[in-house]
Amino acid sequence: MALILTAFTRRFLKYWYFQLRDRRRLVVAAHVDNALRENERGNETPAPRFLWLAEDDLLRRIPVADEKKKEQLRDLYRAWGLAALRGEELQRRRGHRPGEAAIALARMGIREAALPITQLLRGYTHQVRLAALRALEVLGAQKATQPLMDVLPEVKDTARILAAAALASSCRSRPELLLPHLTHEDDPIRAIVAGAMAEVATPAVVPGIQPYVRDPYPEVRARIAEAFGTAADPKALPLLKELAKDSVWSVRIEAVAAMGRLGDYDAFETLSAAVHDSDWRVRREAAAALSNLAPEPLGTLTALRRSGDRYATEAMVAELERQGIIWEAINNLNSPSPDLRASSQLLVQELLQARAYGAIFYALEMHPSDEIRHTLLEMLDLFFLREDREQLTPLLESRFLEPDTRRSLENIALPAREKSPSKLSLLLTGLGIGVFLTLLAALRISRGDGDPAGSTS
C-alpha cells in the first residue's frame, strides 16, 4: 500500500510541476509580448520567480527575430536586469554557472560581455573554458581577438577547433587582424590562425598571405590554399598551381579544391594532371573540381573510366549528379533533337560502362515516362555488365517497379544461357533460317531435283 501511495504521489507532483511551469511560461510570454508592444504594463520587470523563465523566452525569440526586434529583445534583457545578473555569474570561481552565463550572454548578443567572457579562458574548469570559446564564437567580437591569441598556447588539442572557430568569428569583418599572428613561432598556433583565415579570407588579404605558401609547416600551407579558395581571387591561381604540386597530399587536395571553387578555366590543365595524382583522395577531389570546368563532361568521364581509377570516376559521377547533368541526360534520351538525343544516350552509355548505375536504376524505378524507361532498358540490355547482375536484386525487390519493367529486368538479370531470346535475336534467327532454306532450294535446283522440265523428259 505504501508503494502504491508513493507512486501516486510522485505522479501527482510531477503533473502539478509541469502544469505550473507551462502556466508560468504562458504568463511570461504574454508579458514579453506586451513589452514588445510598448504596453505600460509590459514594461514592468517580471517577478523574481518568473525572471529566468523570461530569459528562456527571450532566448527562444531572438534567433528568428529581425534586427529591429533583436535590439528590442536585448533592451528588455538589459532593462530587466538579466544582463547584470549573468555578468555577476561570470565572476564566480566555482561551478558551471560562469559557462552557462557566457552562453546566455552570447546568444543574446550582449557584446559588452566579450572581455569578461575572455577572463574565463584561464583559471576555470575545462568545461567552463569550452563554454567560453563557444560563446566567443557566437558573439563574434573583434575585441576578443588578442585575448584569444594570448590563450592559444594553453589550449589543448580537443579545444583547438573551437579556438579556431572563435578566432574566425572575431575577425570575420576584419580578416586583416589575423595577418600579424601568422608569424607566430609555434607551428600549431600558426596552423590555428591560418585555419581561421581560411574561413574569413577576402581578396584584400591575398597579398598578405602569399608568403605563407612556402611555410615549413604543411598544415599552414593547406589552410592557406583553402583561404585562397575562400577569397575567390583569380590572382591567387598561380599560387594554387604551385601548391597543387606540393609534396604533402593534404596540401595538394586543398589547392585542387580551391581551384574548383575559383572556376577559372586556366586551372583546367593543372586539374587534368591532378586526376593522375599518386593519392586517391587528391584524384577524387580533382575529378570533382574538373567537372565544373570541363566544357564537355562526357570526354572527361570517358578518360577517367579508361584510366581505371574508381575513386576519381565516382567523384566525377557524384558531381555530375549534383549539377543535374545526369538527370537532364536521362530526360532527353528521346529528345526530338538528334544532337541532344545522341549526346544524352552517349552519356548514359558511358555511365553504364563505368558501372555507375545509381541514377539509371532510380530512373527505371521512378521515372514517369514509359518511353524513357523503355529506352533505358534497351541500353541496359546492351551495355550492362553481366557480372554485376547481383546489383539488380535491390531494384527487383522494389514495390514501385512497373510489371513490364520488372519482367525486362528479370530477363537481364538471368545468366546468358538462361535468358529468353530477345526480339533482335529472334529476328536474326529467322533471317538465318530463311537464308539457309533459300540456299538449300538453289542447290536442289542446280542438281535438277527441283526442275519441272527434267521430270517430264
ChimeraX attribute file (.defattr): number of C-alpha atoms within 10 A of each C-alpha:
attribute: neighborCount
match mode: 1-to-1
recipient: residues
	/A:1	5
	/A:2	7
	/A:3	8
	/A:4	9
	/A:5	10
	/A:6	11
	/A:7	11
	/A:8	12
	/A:9	12
	/A:10	12
	/A:11	12
	/A:12	11
	/A:13	12
	/A:14	12
	/A:15	12
	/A:16	11
	/A:17	12
	/A:18	11
	/A:19	12
	/A:20	11
	/A:21	14
	/A:22	11
	/A:23	11
	/A:24	16
	/A:25	17
	/A:26	13
	/A:27	16
	/A:28	24
	/A:29	16
	/A:30	13
	/A:31	20
	/A:32	23
	/A:33	13
	/A:34	16
	/A:35	19
	/A:36	15
	/A:37	11
	/A:38	11
	/A:39	13
	/A:40	9
	/A:41	10
	/A:42	17
	/A:43	17
	/A:44	15
	/A:45	18
	/A:46	17
	/A:47	11
	/A:48	9
	/A:49	9
	/A:50	15
	/A:51	16
	/A:52	14
	/A:53	19
	/A:54	26
	/A:55	19
	/A:56	14
	/A:57	17
	/A:58	21
	/A:59	18
	/A:60	13
	/A:61	14
	/A:62	19
	/A:63	11
	/A:64	10
	/A:65	13
	/A:66	9
	/A:67	10
	/A:68	8
	/A:69	14
	/A:70	18
	/A:71	15
	/A:72	15
	/A:73	23
	/A:74	20
	/A:75	14
	/A:76	22
	/A:77	21
	/A:78	14
	/A:79	14
	/A:80	19
	/A:81	14
	/A:82	19
	/A:83	23
	/A:84	15
	/A:85	12
	/A:86	19
	/A:87	19
	/A:88	12
	/A:89	18
	/A:90	21
	/A:91	15
	/A:92	14
	/A:93	13
	/A:94	11
	/A:95	12
	/A:96	16
	/A:97	15
	/A:98	25
	/A:99	25
	/A:100	18
	/A:101	25
	/A:102	30
	/A:103	21
	/A:104	19
	/A:105	27
	/A:106	24
	/A:107	18
	/A:108	23
	/A:109	21
	/A:110	18
	/A:111	15
	/A:112	15
	/A:113	22
	/A:114	22
	/A:115	14
	/A:116	15
	/A:117	26
	/A:118	22
	/A:119	15
	/A:120	24
	/A:121	23
	/A:122	13
	/A:123	10
	/A:124	18
	/A:125	16
	/A:126	15
	/A:127	12
	/A:128	23
	/A:129	23
	/A:130	21
	/A:131	23
	/A:132	29
	/A:133	29
	/A:134	20
	/A:135	27
	/A:136	33
	/A:137	21
	/A:138	19
	/A:139	25
	/A:140	23
	/A:141	24
	/A:142	19
	/A:143	15
	/A:144	22
	/A:145	20
	/A:146	16
	/A:147	14
	/A:148	20
	/A:149	19
	/A:150	10
	/A:151	13
	/A:152	19
	/A:153	12
	/A:154	12
	/A:155	19
	/A:156	11
	/A:157	10
	/A:158	9
	/A:159	16
	/A:160	19
	/A:161	16
	/A:162	21
	/A:163	27
	/A:164	25
	/A:165	21
	/A:166	26
	/A:167	32
	/A:168	28
	/A:169	24
	/A:170	27
	/A:171	23
	/A:172	21
	/A:173	15
	/A:174	15
	/A:175	21
	/A:176	19
	/A:177	16
	/A:178	25
	/A:179	14
	/A:180	10
	/A:181	16
	/A:182	20
	/A:183	14
	/A:184	13
	/A:185	9
	/A:186	11
	/A:187	16
	/A:188	17
	/A:189	21
	/A:190	20
	/A:191	22
	/A:192	26
	/A:193	27
	/A:194	29
	/A:195	23
	/A:196	27
	/A:197	31
	/A:198	22
	/A:199	22
	/A:200	22
	/A:201	29
	/A:202	21
	/A:203	17
	/A:204	12
	/A:205	20
	/A:206	19
	/A:207	10
	/A:208	13
	/A:209	20
	/A:210	15
	/A:211	11
	/A:212	18
	/A:213	21
	/A:214	15
	/A:215	16
	/A:216	10
	/A:217	15
	/A:218	19
	/A:219	20
	/A:220	25
	/A:221	25
	/A:222	27
	/A:223	27
	/A:224	33
	/A:225	33
	/A:226	28
	/A:227	29
	/A:228	31
	/A:229	29
	/A:230	19
	/A:231	22
	/A:232	21
	/A:233	16
	/A:234	16
	/A:235	12
	/A:236	21
	/A:237	21
	/A:238	12
	/A:239	16
	/A:240	28
	/A:241	19
	/A:242	14
	/A:243	24
	/A:244	28
	/A:245	18
	/A:246	19
	/A:247	10
	/A:248	15
	/A:249	20
	/A:250	18
	/A:251	25
	/A:252	29
	/A:253	28
	/A:254	26
	/A:255	34
	/A:256	33
	/A:257	23
	/A:258	24
	/A:259	32
	/A:260	24
	/A:261	17
	/A:262	22
	/A:263	17
	/A:264	14
	/A:265	16
	/A:266	13
	/A:267	20
	/A:268	20
	/A:269	11
	/A:270	19
	/A:271	29
	/A:272	17
	/A:273	13
	/A:274	23
	/A:275	27
	/A:276	18
	/A:277	19
	/A:278	10
	/A:279	15
	/A:280	17
	/A:281	18
	/A:282	27
	/A:283	28
	/A:284	25
	/A:285	24
	/A:286	31
	/A:287	32
	/A:288	25
	/A:289	27
	/A:290	29
	/A:291	24
	/A:292	20
	/A:293	19
	/A:294	16
	/A:295	11
	/A:296	9
	/A:297	17
	/A:298	18
	/A:299	13
	/A:300	17
	/A:301	24
	/A:302	16
	/A:303	12
	/A:304	22
	/A:305	19
	/A:306	12
	/A:307	13
	/A:308	11
	/A:309	16
	/A:310	17
	/A:311	17
	/A:312	25
	/A:313	28
	/A:314	20
	/A:315	20
	/A:316	25
	/A:317	23
	/A:318	19
	/A:319	19
	/A:320	18
	/A:321	15
	/A:322	11
	/A:323	13
	/A:324	11
	/A:325	15
	/A:326	21
	/A:327	17
	/A:328	12
	/A:329	20
	/A:330	23
	/A:331	15
	/A:332	18
	/A:333	24
	/A:334	17
	/A:335	15
	/A:336	9
	/A:337	10
	/A:338	11
	/A:339	10
	/A:340	15
	/A:341	17
	/A:342	15
	/A:343	15
	/A:344	24
	/A:345	20
	/A:346	15
	/A:347	21
	/A:348	25
	/A:349	18
	/A:350	18
	/A:351	24
	/A:352	19
	/A:353	17
	/A:354	21
	/A:355	17
	/A:356	16
	/A:357	18
	/A:358	14
	/A:359	17
	/A:360	20
	/A:361	20
	/A:362	11
	/A:363	18
	/A:364	24
	/A:365	19
	/A:366	12
	/A:367	16
	/A:368	10
	/A:369	11
	/A:370	13
	/A:371	12
	/A:372	19
	/A:373	23
	/A:374	15
	/A:375	16
	/A:376	21
	/A:377	20
	/A:378	14
	/A:379	15
	/A:380	21
	/A:381	17
	/A:382	12
	/A:383	16
	/A:384	21
	/A:385	14
	/A:386	14
	/A:387	9
	/A:388	11
	/A:389	15
	/A:390	11
	/A:391	14
	/A:392	15
	/A:393	12
	/A:394	9
	/A:395	17
	/A:396	18
	/A:397	10
	/A:398	11
	/A:399	10
	/A:400	12
	/A:401	17
	/A:402	14
	/A:403	10
	/A:404	12
	/A:405	17
	/A:406	19
	/A:407	13
	/A:408	15
	/A:409	21
	/A:410	15
	/A:411	17
	/A:412	22
	/A:413	22
	/A:414	14
	/A:415	12
	/A:416	11
	/A:417	7
	/A:418	9
	/A:419	12
	/A:420	13
	/A:421	13
	/A:422	11
	/A:423	9
	/A:424	9
	/A:425	11
	/A:426	12
	/A:427	12
	/A:428	12
	/A:429	13
	/A:430	12
	/A:431	12
	/A:432	12
	/A:433	12
	/A:434	12
	/A:435	12
	/A:436	12
	/A:437	12
	/A:438	11
	/A:439	12
	/A:440	12
	/A:441	13
	/A:442	13
	/A:443	13
	/A:444	12
	/A:445	13
	/A:446	11
	/A:447	9
	/A:448	13
	/A:449	12
	/A:450	14
	/A:451	12
	/A:452	10
	/A:453	8
	/A:454	9
	/A:455	9
	/A:456	6
	/A:457	5
